[in-house]
């Protein structure tokens, strides 16, 4: 087992952060549109209804993404990649699991509310 592999460390550390942030946004959503806290995009800030929907939806998606990302740590322990390949794959996975909740939330906002 390779405990120092970035393919293990990045998912095992970042995934739970995604879960925690998603939980906070879901359980303690910002009440009003703001520029400090919550899921903020031009589409989500067009109305209070969109804002409220985006907070709930993005919180759930961020938690799902974090859970799946965390599971990717398991193969990271056993795959015998070089340090460079391990780092590259870990960074790509981080970008994918960061982008997925944003893409899904924006898609749902567009489907539910239009542009």
C-alpha positions in Angstrom: 0.0 0.0 0.0 1.2 3.4 -0.9 0.0 5.8 1.8 2.1 8.7 0.3 0.5 8.5 -3.1 -1.2 11.7 -4.2 -3.9 9.5 -5.8 -4.7 8.4 -2.2 -4.1 11.6 -0.3 -5.9 14.2 -2.5 -9.2 12.3 -2.6 -9.1 11.2 1.1 -8.5 14.8 2.2 -10.5 16.8 -0.4 -13.6 14.5 -0.6 -14.6 15.0 3.1 -14.1 18.7 2.7 -16.6 18.7 -0.2 -19.0 16.7 1.9 -18.6 19.1 4.8 -19.1 22.2 2.7 -22.1 20.6 0.9 -23.6 19.8 4.3 -23.1 23.3 5.6 -24.7 24.8 2.5 -27.6 22.4 2.7 -28.3 22.7 6.4 -27.4 26.4 6.8 -28.2 28.0 3.5 -27.8 31.8 3.2 -31.2 33.3 3.5 -30.6 36.1 1.0 -28.6 36.6 -2.2 -25.1 37.7 -1.2 -21.5 37.8 -2.5 -19.9 36.0 0.4 -21.5 32.6 1.2 -23.4 30.0 -0.8 -23.6 28.8 -4.4 -23.0 32.0 -6.3 -23.4 32.3 -10.1 -25.0 34.8 -12.3 -27.8 32.4 -13.0 -28.4 31.6 -9.3 -28.4 35.3 -8.3 -31.2 36.4 -10.7 -34.0 35.8 -8.2 -34.5 34.7 -4.6 -36.3 31.5 -5.9 -33.3 30.6 -8.0 -31.0 31.3 -5.2 -32.9 29.1 -2.7 -33.1 26.2 -5.2 -29.4 26.5 -6.1 -28.3 26.3 -2.4 -30.2 23.1 -1.8 -29.3 21.4 -5.1 -25.6 22.4 -5.1 -25.3 21.2 -1.4 -26.6 17.8 -2.3 -24.5 17.6 -5.5 -21.3 18.7 -3.6 -21.9 16.0 -1.0 -22.4 13.3 -3.7 -19.3 14.5 -5.5 -17.3 14.4 -2.3 -18.4 10.9 -1.4 -17.6 9.5 -4.8 -14.3 11.4 -4.8 -13.4 10.0 -1.4 -14.0 6.4 -2.7 -11.3 7.1 -5.4 -8.8 7.1 -2.6 -9.1 3.3 -2.2 -7.6 2.4 -5.6 -5.0 5.1 -5.0 -3.5 3.0 -2.2 -2.9 0.1 -4.5 -2.2 1.3 -8.0 1.5 1.3 -8.7 1.7 4.6 -10.6 4.8 6.8 -10.6 4.7 9.9 -8.6 4.2 12.1 -11.7 1.3 10.0 -13.0 -0.3 9.7 -9.6 -0.1 13.5 -9.2 -1.5 14.1 -12.7 -4.4 11.7 -12.2 -5.2 13.1 -8.7 -5.3 16.7 -10.1 -7.5 15.7 -13.0 -9.9 13.9 -10.6 -10.0 16.9 -8.3 -10.9 19.2 -11.3 -13.6 16.8 -12.4 -15.2 16.4 -9.0 -15.1 20.1 -8.5 -16.7 20.9 -11.8 -19.4 18.2 -11.7 -21.6 19.9 -9.0 -21.2 23.3 -10.7 -22.2 21.9 -14.1 -25.1 19.9 -12.7 -26.4 22.8 -10.7 -26.2 25.2 -13.6 -27.9 22.7 -15.8 -30.8 22.3 -13.3 -31.1 26.0 -12.9 -31.4 26.4 -16.7 -33.9 23.5 -17.0 -36.1 24.7 -14.1 -35.9 28.5 -14.7 -34.6 29.0 -18.2 -32.1 31.7 -18.9 
